[in-house]
């Protein structure tokens, strides 16, 4: 039996048979590839943080069991990203009948045109190779989604050409048949109409569907995965019972359970630009914790609708905004270092307000709530770093009538000059220096400005300093 030249893929069914290629079902394919990844200790979902001990093991179990999955979780919990990452468990490419709309199996085609082709030319029928990226389909469920979108519809042009309505060749395939031998994902599953859910159930379980009263059998090989909000899925009766029963695993996603995970996500996801290299951006660790703490507080607030959730996108947007505010200052003042400060925190009102849903509709109350959360997050972060008593020596300086003025538009050199007014060997300086070192804000004037503002604000929140705001400038005094 003649062998194919090395590195040349089979081009006909005959050559595919000679290569001893074995066709596997999608679930078997994903299962075997997952086994290989587990043995090699490869990362299953690159970029997914905080699910290592919770969600990912459940996903692995479902795939090893050959079960379809529905992910239940509030917005911003990486449900869609996980679903899209499942494509990495497919083979790099598979053979399919050339010219087939549904990537038919060359050894066992299910569509009529491919069966007729096989009957006419046999093993000389041409094949094509389909990469894994083209074996993934996705649809956002909305009330206007139809059976035609997901399953298919009679093509009037094909009917006009002389075919009968009962002829399978008159069908224009929808998204799910076009994902035959692949993964199909449905976002926000409860928003599908009940009639569409019945059609989806039939295609998943019974392998047939009715299109305009004509019943066709479609033994599709599709791995179905979906996402839903837990409340919609379990409480409102918006999912028909047979469809619920069809999903083998219901996997509950969640928000990051630690500040460290939230910080890793916001660092990974924030938008970066090519001109960032023209400036030196330094984000002190305390400030990253503070941004993450704001989101953590929002997720616990009784004034915020927790059913709709507080997405990680709040953290990411806040992180981007505070950096941008510092960047804008650096451009205006001609400074090369971009270091955010506490005085930049008001810029977070814009990036937070649009992403949280209040229990009561009151715009002014929402803004006040965000300001309170920022202050609380600042205090909590300060308390993680310091005991307020360690600044007793530094506070002596204020008791003598000394004051510090800050603003988001003030040059970093002004802060450094102000710090030089403190006696270098006194307790006043020692407490401040130790604090700045702990914050990693003692190396440059820009980081000093950031650390000094944070310490001053923390002392104010502990009622050890008075704070007065006039014309965009803030004065701290005894």
Secondary structure as the mmCIF struct_conf table of DSSP 4:
data_model
#
loop_
_struct_conf.conf_type_id
_struct_conf.id
_struct_conf.beg_label_comp_id
_struct_conf.beg_label_asym_id
_struct_conf.beg_label_seq_id
_struct_conf.end_label_comp_id
_struct_conf.end_label_asym_id
_struct_conf.end_label_seq_id
HELX_LH_PP_P HELX_LH_PP_P1 UNK A 2 UNK A 5
TURN_TY1_P TURN_TY1_P1 UNK A 6 UNK A 7
HELX_LH_PP_P HELX_LH_PP_P2 UNK A 8 UNK A 10
STRN STRN1 UNK A 12 UNK A 12
HELX_RH_AL_P HELX_RH_AL_P1 UNK A 13 UNK A 18
TURN_TY1_P TURN_TY1_P2 UNK A 19 UNK A 20
HELX_RH_AL_P HELX_RH_AL_P2 UNK A 26 UNK A 39
TURN_TY1_P TURN_TY1_P3 UNK A 40 UNK A 41
BEND BEND1 UNK A 44 UNK A 45
TURN_TY1_P TURN_TY1_P4 UNK A 46 UNK A 47
BEND BEND2 UNK A 50 UNK A 50
TURN_TY1_P TURN_TY1_P5 UNK A 52 UNK A 54
HELX_RH_AL_P HELX_RH_AL_P3 UNK A 55 UNK A 65
TURN_TY1_P TURN_TY1_P6 UNK A 66 UNK A 66
STRN STRN2 UNK A 69 UNK A 72
TURN_TY1_P TURN_TY1_P7 UNK A 75 UNK A 76
BEND BEND3 UNK A 77 UNK A 78
HELX_RH_AL_P HELX_RH_AL_P4 UNK A 79 UNK A 85
HELX_RH_3T_P HELX_RH_3T_P1 UNK A 86 UNK A 89
BEND BEND4 UNK A 90 UNK A 90
BEND BEND5 UNK A 92 UNK A 92
STRN STRN3 UNK A 93 UNK A 97
TURN_TY1_P TURN_TY1_P8 UNK A 98 UNK A 99
TURN_TY1_P TURN_TY1_P9 UNK A 101 UNK A 102
TURN_TY1_P TURN_TY1_P10 UNK A 106 UNK A 107
BEND BEND6 UNK A 108 UNK A 108
BEND BEND7 UNK A 111 UNK A 111
HELX_RH_AL_P HELX_RH_AL_P5 UNK A 112 UNK A 121
HELX_RH_3T_P HELX_RH_3T_P2 UNK A 122 UNK A 124
STRN STRN4 UNK A 126 UNK A 126
STRN STRN5 UNK A 127 UNK A 131
HELX_RH_3T_P HELX_RH_3T_P3 UNK A 132 UNK A 135
STRN STRN6 UNK A 136 UNK A 140
TURN_TY1_P TURN_TY1_P11 UNK A 143 UNK A 144
HELX_RH_AL_P HELX_RH_AL_P6 UNK A 147 UNK A 150
TURN_TY1_P TURN_TY1_P12 UNK A 151 UNK A 151
STRN STRN7 UNK A 152 UNK A 154
HELX_RH_AL_P HELX_RH_AL_P7 UNK A 156 UNK A 160
TURN_TY1_P TURN_TY1_P13 UNK A 161 UNK A 162
TURN_TY1_P TURN_TY1_P14 UNK A 165 UNK A 166
HELX_RH_3T_P HELX_RH_3T_P4 UNK A 168 UNK A 170
STRN STRN8 UNK A 171 UNK A 173
HELX_RH_AL_P HELX_RH_AL_P8 UNK A 175 UNK A 178
TURN_TY1_P TURN_TY1_P15 UNK A 179 UNK A 181
STRN STRN9 UNK A 182 UNK A 187
BEND BEND8 UNK A 188 UNK A 188
HELX_RH_3T_P HELX_RH_3T_P5 UNK A 189 UNK A 191
BEND BEND9 UNK A 192 UNK A 192
HELX_RH_AL_P HELX_RH_AL_P9 UNK A 194 UNK A 201
HELX_RH_PI_P HELX_RH_PI_P1 UNK A 202 UNK A 206
BEND BEND10 UNK A 207 UNK A 207
STRN STRN10 UNK A 208 UNK A 211
TURN_TY1_P TURN_TY1_P16 UNK A 212 UNK A 213
STRN STRN11 UNK A 214 UNK A 217
STRN STRN12 UNK A 222 UNK A 228
HELX_RH_AL_P HELX_RH_AL_P10 UNK A 230 UNK A 234
TURN_TY1_P TURN_TY1_P17 UNK A 235 UNK A 235
BEND BEND11 UNK A 236 UNK A 236
BEND BEND12 UNK A 239 UNK A 239
HELX_RH_AL_P HELX_RH_AL_P11 UNK A 241 UNK A 246
BEND BEND13 UNK A 248 UNK A 248
STRN STRN13 UNK A 249 UNK A 252
BEND BEND14 UNK A 257 UNK A 258
HELX_RH_AL_P HELX_RH_AL_P12 UNK A 259 UNK A 269
BEND BEND15 UNK A 270 UNK A 270
HELX_RH_3T_P HELX_RH_3T_P6 UNK A 274 UNK A 278
BEND BEND16 UNK A 279 UNK A 279
STRN STRN14 UNK A 280 UNK A 281
HELX_RH_AL_P HELX_RH_AL_P13 UNK A 285 UNK A 298
TURN_TY1_P TURN_TY1_P18 UNK A 299 UNK A 300
TURN_TY1_P TURN_TY1_P19 UNK A 302 UNK A 303
STRN STRN15 UNK A 304 UNK A 304
TURN_TY1_P TURN_TY1_P20 UNK A 306 UNK A 308
HELX_RH_AL_P HELX_RH_AL_P14 UNK A 312 UNK A 333
TURN_TY1_P TURN_TY1_P21 UNK A 334 UNK A 334
BEND BEND17 UNK A 336 UNK A 336
STRN STRN16 UNK A 337 UNK A 338
HELX_RH_3T_P HELX_RH_3T_P7 UNK A 342 UNK A 347
HELX_RH_AL_P HELX_RH_AL_P15 UNK A 348 UNK A 353
TURN_TY1_P TURN_TY1_P22 UNK A 354 UNK A 355
STRN STRN17 UNK A 358 UNK A 358
BEND BEND18 UNK A 359 UNK A 360
HELX_RH_AL_P HELX_RH_AL_P16 UNK A 363 UNK A 385
HELX_RH_3T_P HELX_RH_3T_P8 UNK A 388 UNK A 391
HELX_RH_AL_P HELX_RH_AL_P17 UNK A 392 UNK A 399
TURN_TY1_P TURN_TY1_P23 UNK A 400 UNK A 401
STRN STRN18 UNK A 404 UNK A 406
TURN_TY1_P TURN_TY1_P24 UNK A 408 UNK A 409
BEND BEND19 UNK A 410 UNK A 410
HELX_RH_AL_P HELX_RH_AL_P18 UNK A 412 UNK A 419
TURN_TY1_P TURN_TY1_P25 UNK A 420 UNK A 421
BEND BEND20 UNK A 422 UNK A 422
TURN_TY1_P TURN_TY1_P26 UNK A 424 UNK A 425
BEND BEND21 UNK A 426 UNK A 426
HELX_RH_AL_P HELX_RH_AL_P19 UNK A 427 UNK A 438
TURN_TY1_P TURN_TY1_P27 UNK A 439 UNK A 440
BEND BEND22 UNK A 443 UNK A 444
HELX_RH_AL_P HELX_RH_AL_P20 UNK A 445 UNK A 461
TURN_TY1_P TURN_TY1_P28 UNK A 462 UNK A 463
BEND BEND23 UNK A 464 UNK A 465
STRN STRN19 UNK A 466 UNK A 470
TURN_TY1_P TURN_TY1_P29 UNK A 471 UNK A 472
STRN STRN20 UNK A 473 UNK A 477
#
